[in-house]
Amino acid sequence: MANRAESELPPWPDAPPRHGGVLLRAVAQSDIAMARDLSTDPYVPLTGSLPENASESEAAAWVVRQQGRHAEGAGFSFSIVDESTARAVGHCGLWLEELAQGRATAGYAVIPSARGRGSARDALMSLTSFAWTLPGLHRVALFIEPWNTGSIRTAERAGYRREGLLASHQEIGGRRRDMLIYARIRTDDGQ
């Protein structure tokens, strides 16, 4: 990915994006425990920079990397916070490598102990609403492996539509994987 200057990215939101029972805030040092919990899911380390069963120092290094994503021009990296407990329950990101073309991608993960409560859907809805505040952004895409029924349900419940299957689209865990593509378009939301 080509780095872009922070000044080229839209500014960090003044107020944390919210939907349902979650809010999205900047990743903080206090999220190390959440990162360690997230690293226990065998799939999460295959799709990002968080090592499997991360140690305290590995989780702290991941937090620092997430804190730098906006400054390096990658996009917005958020912790998903359950508003009722003020506890970080996951991570999501809006990645803006193709912002100049009006496109972004998004990703999300919730810690195993917090799944099944709608937090991922609420986070994705919040992230998408935030995306539509960014000038020039018209499309947010998700790439989901066909076997990942939980993520497919999350995408569909957040209003994303399946557009097709991309064969051998992405390398994950050392293997080329097929990916479903889901997307929301700004005009679909009356924006």
Phi and psi in degrees as a GROMACS rama.xvg file:
@    title "Ramachandran Plot"
@    xaxis  label "Phi"
@    yaxis  label "Psi"
@TYPE xy
-74.9232  131.64  ALA-2
-75.1318  146.613  ASN-3
-127.825  150.709  ARG-4
-65.9785  146.167  ALA-5
-54.2747  -34.6248  GLU-6
-64.0766  -20.3028  SER-7
-80.0045  -20.7962  GLU-8
-85.5797  148.784  LEU-9
-60.2333  155.441  PRO-10
-69.2237  160.875  PRO-11
-60.8005  143.397  TRP-12
-62.7422  141.958  PRO-13
-67.0178  -39.211  ASP-14
-118.277  144.141  ALA-15
-62.3177  130.669  PRO-16
-60.0999  140.613  PRO-17
-137.126  150.024  ARG-18
-161.592  139.894  HIS-19
55.2753  -124.477  GLY-20
-101.026  12.6681  GLY-21
-125.464  157.732  VAL-22
-128.694  155.993  LEU-23
-110.921  127.516  LEU-24
-133.249  167.438  ARG-25
-59.8545  145.7  ALA-26
-65.38  134.024  VAL-27
-124.18  162.415  ALA-28
-55.6317  -30.5311  GLN-29
-67.9365  -5.7445  SER-30
-90.2237  6.17587  ASP-31
-59.4558  -43.4237  ILE-32
-63.1113  -40.9961  ALA-33
-61.6914  -43.7717  MET-34
-62.0971  -41.2315  ALA-35
-63.9959  -40.6258  ARG-36
-64.3262  -44.7389  ASP-37
-60.6475  -34.5979  LEU-38
-69.9183  -9.99976  SER-39
-80.9713  -14.6563  THR-40
-75.9362  121.898  ASP-41
-63.6142  -20.4252  PRO-42
-84.6022  -36.0209  TYR-43
-56.2506  -47.0178  VAL-44
-63.88  -20.9318  PRO-45
-74.773  -20.6264  LEU-46
-109.251  2.3187  THR-47
-155.802  -157.401  GLY-48
-102.851  8.90364  SER-49
-87.311  118.452  LEU-50
-67.3348  152.866  PRO-51
-62.7822  137.16  GLU-52
45.9253  54.6168  ASN-53
-58.7186  138.885  ALA-54
-74.5223  172.886  SER-55
-56.9189  -45.5686  GLU-56
-70.3474  -35.8782  SER-57
-66.5295  -40.444  GLU-58
-66.8841  -38.4809  ALA-59
-64.289  -39.7105  ALA-60
-65.2783  -38.582  ALA-61
-61.8702  -43.0869  TRP-62
-58.3805  -45.7477  VAL-63
-61.0853  -42.1361  VAL-64
-61.767  -42.3262  ARG-65
-65.1734  -37.4452  GLN-66
-65.1225  -23.1261  GLN-67
-92.908  -5.38711  GLY-68
-59.6159  -40.3553  ARG-69
-69.0114  -46.3236  HIS-70
-62.6053  -34.1518  ALA-71
-82.1371  -5.15489  GLU-72
90.7115  10.3276  GLY-73
-75.9304  -37.8925  ALA-74
148.659  -148.168  GLY-75
-114.623  123.037  PHE-76
-110.844  118.859  SER-77
-120.063  148.426  PHE-78
-90.0965  139.97  SER-79
-91.0449  121.708  ILE-80
-116.855  128.674  VAL-81
-74.422  116.16  ASP-82
-65.6655  -28.8493  GLU-83
-71.952  -25.8275  SER-84
-116.236  -11.3615  THR-85
62.4818  20.8535  ALA-86
-98.0148  134.623  ARG-87
-70.4307  126.099  ALA-88
-119.026  5.38201  VAL-89
171.095  -168.124  GLY-90
-141.061  146.059  HIS-91
-147.28  160.031  CYS-92
-146.331  148.896  GLY-93
-114.648  110.656  LEU-94
-102.614  128.088  TRP-95
-116.523  31.8786  LEU-96
-57.9221  -31.6033  GLU-97
-109.437  28.5541  GLU-98
-58.5338  -37.8422  LEU-99
-60.502  -24.8077  ALA-100
-96.21  4.87259  GLN-101
81.527  16.7773  GLY-102
-120.668  149.207  ARG-103
-141.92  162.876  ALA-104
-121.161  157.868  THR-105
-132.68  157.706  ALA-106
-148.784  158.301  GLY-107
-156.359  151.388  TYR-108
-154.89  138.988  ALA-109
-119.03  141.637  VAL-110
-60.4391  147.19  ILE-111
-52.6423  -40.0918  PRO-112
-71.9348  -12.4079  SER-113
-109.293  6.79891  ALA-114
-76.4007  158.68  ARG-115
84.4786  9.91183  GLY-116
-115.162  5.36315  ARG-117
86.0377  6.48015  GLY-118
-64.2471  -39.5318  SER-119
-65.6348  -43.8741  ALA-120
-61.2575  -47.8302  ARG-121
-60.747  -40.2958  ASP-122
-64.6062  -43.3703  ALA-123
-66.2419  -38.5864  LEU-124
-65.4901  -41.0665  MET-125
-64.5997  -44.204  SER-126
-62.4463  -40.1749  LEU-127
-68.098  -43.158  THR-128
-59.9191  -41.8704  SER-129
-62.0271  -41.8072  PHE-130
-55.2872  -39.6844  ALA-131
-71.6656  -6.88233  TRP-132
-84.2543  -9.55817  THR-133
-88.162  120.049  LEU-134
-57.4623  136.699  PRO-135
83.4193  -7.66595  GLY-136
-87.4363  125.126  LEU-137
-122.095  -13.5304  HIS-138
-146.841  133.475  ARG-139
-121.591  126.39  VAL-140
-114.712  151.024  ALA-141
-123.014  142.47  LEU-142
-117.478  119.616  PHE-143
-131.32  131.552  ILE-144
-66.3672  141.405  GLU-145
-57.4362  -28.2359  PRO-146
-77.0023  -15.5559  TRP-147
-83.6352  74.5511  ASN-148
-63.9394  -32.2538  THR-149
-63.4952  -43.9521  GLY-150
-70.5812  -35.5539  SER-151
-62.1508  -45.5759  ILE-152
-60.3631  -43.1159  ARG-153
-58.7396  -48.2204  THR-154
-59.8278  -47.5961  ALA-155
-66.0444  -39.3307  GLU-156
-69.1427  -20.8665  ARG-157
-93.342  9.40651  ALA-158
87.6851  9.67867  GLY-159
-81.5037  143.829  TYR-160
-110.359  139.336  ARG-161
-71.7519  129.981  ARG-162
-107.843  -19.6577  GLU-163
157.231  -173.738  GLY-164
-116.199  130.33  LEU-165
-106.158  108.216  LEU-166
-70.1898  135.683  ALA-167
48.9959  42.8617  SER-168
-77.6921  -35.5164  HIS-169
-141.902  143.291  GLN-170
-88.3584  125.55  GLU-171
-135.388  125.484  ILE-172
60.5345  33.1405  GLY-173
80.9614  5.75129  GLY-174
-127.355  144.842  ARG-175
-72.2396  133.748  ARG-176
-125.128  144.076  ARG-177
-72.8658  145.905  ASP-178
-133.088  135.232  MET-179
-80.2499  143.238  LEU-180
-111.243  127.52  ILE-181
-118.259  149.04  TYR-182
-151.339  157.183  ALA-183
-123.386  142.267  ARG-184
-114.207  138.688  ILE-185
-52.2978  -43.6951  ARG-186
-66.5329  -23.906  THR-187
-62.9821  -27.5064  ASP-188
-98.1197  11.7381  ASP-189
71.5479  20.4226  GLY-190
